[in-house]
Amino acid sequence: MIMEEKLNILLCEDDENLGMLLREYLQAKGYNAELCPDGEAGYKAFIKNKYDICVFDVMMPKKDGFTLAKEVRAINSDVPIMFLTAKNLKDDIFEGFKIGADDYITKPFSMEELTLRMEAILRRVHGKKNREVTLYQIGKFTFDSKKQILSIGDKSTKLTTKESELLGLLCAHQNEILQRDFALKSIWIDDNYFNARSMDVYITKLRKHLKEDNTVEIINIHGKGYKLIVPEVE
């Protein structure tokens, strides 16, 4: 990815050797990478500085990656978060996505895979800056896909990046089938089992956001994907 200026990464990893290797590799790739040895140090760094993406190890002393991510999300709901984990248990991965993670990578991993996944996230996030504001009418709701705001009446909800991207795809295909594989590859890059299950979590979240208008629903199309049902405008 060609970058006009260096992007800032908050890297939290308690394994000193791995952390230093990651920092050196990312710096060699043209990023500014700040390394913190635990979640507490990571939180202090986050509140002092501005970062384009956060990469958190799940298991850290003083404050684990999930706790740190929740605290970061309370301050900034938009900054992308990626988890590094030695675990491959489904519950741990689902917990990360429920918090609002943009991606995860399981140890051991290649440095190249890490940077490719990071760059894919950054392309999605920063690419939005070059798009015109896109407004969708979803029944009684208005969805601003650039500001990531879903509104009904005087109530506005700020969506996470993943929620907004998924709702944007559904809106672009409203009253049509959004193919599951297409959505996975567009947003999660890879259509593996864990990403597919995480997308199900986000679909459930979107259904809750849209429940105030009973003319709008997201239905499962078995073996194919999802369909956002929206009343036709006369």
Kinemage of the C-alpha trace (Angstrom):
@kinemage 1
@onewidth
@group {chain A} dominant
@subgroup {mainchain}
@vectorlist {calphas} color= white
{ca met a 1} P 0.000 0.000 0.000
{ca ile a 2} L 1.389 3.393 -0.999
{ca met a 3} L 1.230 5.869 1.866
{ca glu a 4} L 2.007 9.571 1.582
{ca glu a 5} L 2.747 9.839 5.289
{ca lys a 6} L 3.587 7.352 7.956
{ca leu a 7} L 0.670 5.863 9.819
{ca asn a 8} L 0.818 5.352 13.565
{ca ile a 9} L 0.348 1.909 15.094
{ca leu a 10} L -0.175 1.118 18.768
{ca leu a 11} L 1.335 -2.331 19.282
{ca cys a 12} L 0.762 -4.044 22.641
{ca glu a 13} L 2.655 -7.316 23.062
{ca asp a 14} L 4.112 -8.686 26.304
{ca asp a 15} L 6.521 -11.099 24.593
{ca glu a 16} L 9.577 -8.847 24.439
{ca asn a 17} L 11.301 -10.652 21.556
{ca leu a 18} L 8.165 -10.880 19.416
{ca gly a 19} L 7.215 -7.298 20.212
{ca met a 20} L 10.593 -5.940 19.145
{ca leu a 21} L 10.577 -8.026 15.964
{ca leu a 22} L 7.111 -6.764 15.076
{ca arg a 23} L 8.026 -3.151 15.775
{ca glu a 24} L 11.195 -3.342 13.689
{ca tyr a 25} L 9.378 -5.056 10.826
{ca leu a 26} L 6.545 -2.518 10.818
{ca gln a 27} L 8.976 0.388 10.962
{ca ala a 28} L 10.889 -1.112 8.037
{ca lys a 29} L 7.556 -1.202 6.170
{ca gly a 30} L 7.144 2.526 6.688
{ca tyr a 31} L 4.922 2.686 9.772
{ca asn a 32} L 5.457 4.464 13.069
{ca ala a 33} L 5.006 1.663 15.597
{ca glu a 34} L 4.894 2.259 19.351
{ca leu a 35} L 5.429 -0.874 21.417
{ca cys a 36} L 3.868 -1.306 24.868
{ca pro a 37} L 4.621 -4.358 27.066
{ca asp a 38} L 1.196 -4.597 28.744
{ca gly a 39} L -2.369 -3.376 28.509
{ca glu a 40} L -1.978 -0.712 31.162
{ca ala a 41} L 0.910 0.912 29.295
{ca gly a 42} L -1.088 0.585 26.089
{ca tyr a 43} L -4.030 2.468 27.581
{ca lys a 44} L -1.785 5.291 28.821
{ca ala a 45} L -0.229 5.577 25.367
{ca phe a 46} L -3.628 5.632 23.648
{ca ile a 47} L -5.015 8.502 25.701
{ca lys a 48} L -1.877 10.583 24.991
{ca asn a 49} L -1.399 9.973 21.273
{ca lys a 50} L -3.351 9.514 18.054
{ca tyr a 51} L -3.162 6.137 16.283
{ca asp a 52} L -4.421 4.921 12.939
{ca ile a 53} L -4.705 1.279 14.042
{ca cys a 54} L -4.231 -0.749 17.240
{ca val a 55} L -2.746 -4.244 17.408
{ca phe a 56} L -3.327 -5.914 20.782
{ca asp a 57} L -2.153 -9.261 22.112
{ca val a 58} L -5.050 -10.910 23.952
{ca met a 59} L -3.086 -12.336 26.889
{ca met a 60} L -1.132 -9.540 28.587
{ca pro a 61} L -0.240 -8.703 32.206
{ca lys a 62} L -1.915 -5.887 34.166
{ca lys a 63} L -4.678 -5.545 31.559
{ca asp a 64} L -5.615 -8.092 28.889
{ca gly a 65} L -6.277 -7.218 25.267
{ca phe a 66} L -10.061 -7.533 25.514
{ca thr a 67} L -10.223 -5.150 28.491
{ca leu a 68} L -7.904 -2.710 26.746
{ca ala a 69} L -10.019 -2.850 23.567
{ca lys a 70} L -13.206 -2.078 25.523
{ca glu a 71} L -11.538 0.951 27.111
{ca val a 72} L -10.198 2.123 23.746
{ca arg a 73} L -13.657 1.696 22.174
{ca ala a 74} L -15.149 3.851 24.957
{ca ile a 75} L -12.791 6.658 23.928
{ca asn a 76} L -12.791 6.139 20.160
{ca ser a 77} L -15.376 3.906 18.483
{ca asp a 78} L -13.761 4.254 15.051
{ca val a 79} L -10.093 3.331 15.442
{ca pro a 80} L -9.445 -0.128 13.928
{ca ile a 81} L -8.421 -2.854 16.377
{ca met a 82} L -6.691 -6.113 15.515
{ca phe a 83} L -6.036 -8.925 18.004
{ca leu a 84} L -3.014 -11.206 18.222
{ca thr a 85} L -3.855 -14.438 19.989
{ca ala a 86} L -2.176 -17.740 20.762
{ca lys a 87} L -5.633 -19.189 21.297
{ca asn a 88} L -7.874 -20.590 18.603
{ca leu a 89} L -10.888 -21.203 20.799
{ca lys a 90} L -14.092 -20.022 19.166
{ca asp a 91} L -15.322 -18.253 22.304
{ca asp a 92} L -12.210 -16.082 22.468
{ca ile a 93} L -12.499 -15.088 18.832
{ca phe a 94} L -16.219 -14.354 19.146
{ca glu a 95} L -15.533 -12.238 22.230
{ca gly a 96} L -13.081 -10.149 20.216
{ca phe a 97} L -15.598 -9.477 17.464
{ca lys a 98} L -18.341 -8.668 19.974
{ca ile a 99} L -16.088 -5.975 21.415
{ca gly a 100} L -15.764 -4.543 17.918
{ca ala a 101} L -12.486 -5.946 16.615
{ca asp a 102} L -11.789 -5.484 12.908
{ca asp a 103} L -9.692 -8.626 12.593
{ca tyr a 104} L -7.626 -11.177 14.500
{ca ile a 105} L -4.599 -13.288 13.695
{ca thr a 106} L -3.609 -16.495 15.478
{ca lys a 107} L -0.022 -17.167 16.557
{ca pro a 108} L 2.219 -18.293 15.014
{ca phe a 109} L 1.768 -16.011 12.014
{ca ser a 110} L 3.947 -14.559 9.290
{ca met a 111} L 4.889 -10.887 9.406
{ca glu a 112} L 3.695 -10.550 5.822
{ca glu a 113} L 0.224 -11.856 6.677
{ca leu a 114} L -0.024 -9.410 9.564
{ca thr a 115} L 0.838 -6.412 7.382
{ca leu a 116} L -1.467 -7.542 4.567
{ca arg a 117} L -4.385 -7.793 6.989
{ca met a 118} L -3.542 -4.421 8.532
{ca glu a 119} L -3.268 -2.758 5.137
{ca ala a 120} L -6.629 -4.202 4.071
{ca ile a 121} L -8.264 -2.699 7.171
{ca leu a 122} L -6.572 0.663 6.597
{ca arg a 123} L -7.632 0.736 2.930
{ca arg a 124} L -11.256 0.281 3.971
{ca val a 125} L -11.090 2.908 6.700
{ca his a 126} L -9.059 5.547 4.876
{ca gly a 127} L -10.713 4.899 1.541
{ca lys a 128} L -13.930 6.290 2.988
{ca lys a 129} L -12.348 9.725 3.186
{ca asn a 130} L -12.402 9.950 -0.587
{ca arg a 131} L -16.055 9.015 -1.039
{ca glu a 132} L -19.032 11.306 -1.145
{ca val a 133} L -21.485 11.122 1.742
{ca thr a 134} L -23.892 8.292 1.006
{ca leu a 135} L -27.328 8.429 2.599
{ca tyr a 136} L -29.689 5.479 2.582
{ca gln a 137} L -33.342 5.484 3.525
{ca ile a 138} L -34.187 2.227 5.308
{ca gly a 139} L -37.884 2.435 6.040
{ca lys a 140} L -38.132 5.021 8.836
{ca phe a 141} L -34.356 4.985 9.309
{ca thr a 142} L -31.728 7.167 7.672
{ca phe a 143} L -28.242 5.692 7.407
{ca asp a 144} L -25.208 7.902 6.791
{ca ser a 145} L -22.573 5.385 5.732
{ca lys a 146} L -19.704 7.871 5.907
{ca lys a 147} L -20.468 9.171 9.385
{ca gln a 148} L -21.572 5.641 10.384
{ca ile a 149} L -24.758 6.989 11.944
{ca leu a 150} L -28.148 5.277 11.881
{ca ser a 151} L -31.037 7.615 12.740
{ca ile a 152} L -34.764 7.286 13.384
{ca gly a 153} L -36.758 10.258 14.592
{ca asp a 154} L -34.589 12.133 17.072
{ca lys a 155} L -32.542 9.044 17.968
{ca ser a 156} L -29.103 8.498 16.408
{ca thr a 157} L -26.851 5.482 16.862
{ca lys a 158} L -23.136 5.514 16.078
{ca leu a 159} L -22.264 2.206 14.436
{ca thr a 160} L -18.896 0.466 14.608
{ca thr a 161} L -16.837 0.238 11.428
{ca lys a 162} L -17.821 -3.399 10.847
{ca glu a 163} L -21.509 -2.701 11.490
{ca ser a 164} L -21.437 0.238 9.104
{ca glu a 165} L -19.639 -1.667 6.344
{ca leu a 166} L -22.038 -4.584 6.588
{ca leu a 167} L -25.134 -2.379 6.671
{ca gly a 168} L -23.748 -0.432 3.699
{ca leu a 169} L -23.483 -3.644 1.675
{ca leu a 170} L -26.989 -4.674 2.677
{ca cys a 171} L -28.320 -1.253 1.670
{ca ala a 172} L -26.554 -1.422 -1.680
{ca his a 173} L -28.361 -4.747 -2.270
{ca gln a 174} L -31.624 -3.953 -0.466
{ca asn a 175} L -34.497 -6.254 -1.385
{ca glu a 176} L -31.913 -8.406 -3.162
{ca ile a 177} L -29.704 -11.227 -1.917
{ca leu a 178} L -26.352 -10.172 -0.509
{ca gln a 179} L -24.167 -13.187 -1.189
{ca arg a 180} L -22.499 -14.430 1.996
{ca asp a 181} L -19.129 -15.096 0.346
{ca phe a 182} L -19.097 -11.651 -1.262
{ca ala a 183} L -19.776 -9.935 2.065
{ca leu a 184} L -17.097 -11.949 3.847
{ca lys a 185} L -14.425 -11.226 1.251
{ca ser a 186} L -15.414 -7.557 0.999
{ca ile a 187} L -15.265 -6.888 4.735
{ca trp a 188} L -13.305 -9.711 6.392
{ca ile a 189} L -11.068 -10.583 3.397
{ca asp a 190} L -11.211 -14.304 4.197
{ca asp a 191} L -14.366 -16.459 4.186
{ca asn a 192} L -13.181 -18.900 6.849
{ca tyr a 193} L -15.358 -20.399 9.599
{ca phe a 194} L -14.489 -17.880 12.309
{ca asn a 195} L -15.075 -14.843 10.094
{ca ala a 196} L -18.387 -16.331 8.937
{ca arg a 197} L -19.506 -16.749 12.548
{ca ser a 198} L -18.390 -13.227 13.414
{ca met a 199} L -20.489 -11.892 10.525
{ca asp a 200} L -23.485 -13.676 12.059
{ca val a 201} L -22.813 -11.754 15.275
{ca tyr a 202} L -22.859 -8.451 13.383
{ca ile a 203} L -26.057 -9.384 11.545
{ca thr a 204} L -27.678 -9.952 14.959
{ca lys a 205} L -26.452 -6.538 16.107
{ca leu a 206} L -27.879 -4.841 13.017
{ca arg a 207} L -31.238 -6.534 13.545
{ca lys a 208} L -31.354 -5.061 17.046
{ca his a 209} L -30.510 -1.600 15.711
{ca leu a 210} L -33.318 -1.841 13.136
{ca lys a 211} L -36.013 -3.369 15.363
{ca glu a 212} L -37.823 -0.035 15.915
{ca asp a 213} L -39.257 -0.230 12.398
{ca asn a 214} L -41.185 -3.482 11.951
{ca thr a 215} L -41.376 -2.968 8.171
{ca val a 216} L -37.601 -3.476 7.958
{ca glu a 217} L -35.899 -6.822 8.506
{ca ile a 218} L -32.769 -8.765 7.615
{ca ile a 219} L -33.619 -12.317 6.623
{ca asn a 220} L -31.393 -15.332 6.076
{ca ile a 221} L -31.454 -16.865 2.608
{ca his a 222} L -30.400 -20.452 3.274
{ca gly a 223} L -27.193 -21.408 1.520
{ca lys a 224} L -26.835 -18.002 -0.114
{ca gly a 225} L -26.671 -15.057 2.243
{ca tyr a 226} L -28.868 -12.280 3.582
{ca lys a 227} L -31.544 -9.936 2.310
{ca leu a 228} L -32.397 -6.521 3.728
{ca ile a 229} L -36.167 -6.144 3.303
{ca val a 230} L -37.130 -2.479 2.948
{ca pro a 231} L -40.558 -1.080 1.954
{ca glu a 232} L -40.590 0.060 -1.671
{ca val a 233} L -40.898 3.830 -2.033
{ca glu a 234} L -43.882 4.765 -4.181
